[in-house]
């Protein structure tokens, strides 16, 4: 049987790439090995940056440090096969946490870990693109059903906490964006638009999140647009979905999100 130490598992948990093929943007991988520009590399790191909630953080980090991985399928693990793992608090300990503590725990520690290896490929000019999908947040790991249930069952709390830490950090972390996508947080659209406009318009994954919320709710004017076809058309895949960053595309995305919000909530103002 192959044993995995806690340190090894934790290392795998917090490397910020998840799917092995996410970065297969074939048209952007230079066949002779050209490296992306300094600007592109910096923006890539910026996109992967997570938010670290401050709600009893030391307590949660201490609890996480004591966890041991448990195989999802003990029989396969006993036979030496590659299996997935849970690295999680007991239900008793999890239920003792306050909502803020559960939020901190969920944001910094995905409980489900896959043993599938992930190889990162190079994207050129990443800083000049608006992507159709967010980067995956965690390497080879994801939120458990229990964590997803917490997020969805406490959407108002989660949205308010994300607003609070984002305003404090002046940044909406990738894990927070993924949480907002998970709970379909359409009510936060005005906050996202304002945050994007007032923070220098440098985080274009906020535009990606707006696109995702509008798309997932099947807003008809958007689903028949050229931008939708370029990002999500039948001939597009998750792996090569982006449009160039231009002021025109930026304006269209924000306008679509605003119009969708006004229609959804019967709001006369935005």
Order of alpha helices (4+ residues) and beta strands (2+ residues): alpha-alpha-alpha-beta-alpha-beta-alpha-alpha-beta-beta-beta-alpha-alpha-alpha-alpha-alpha-alpha-alpha-beta-alpha
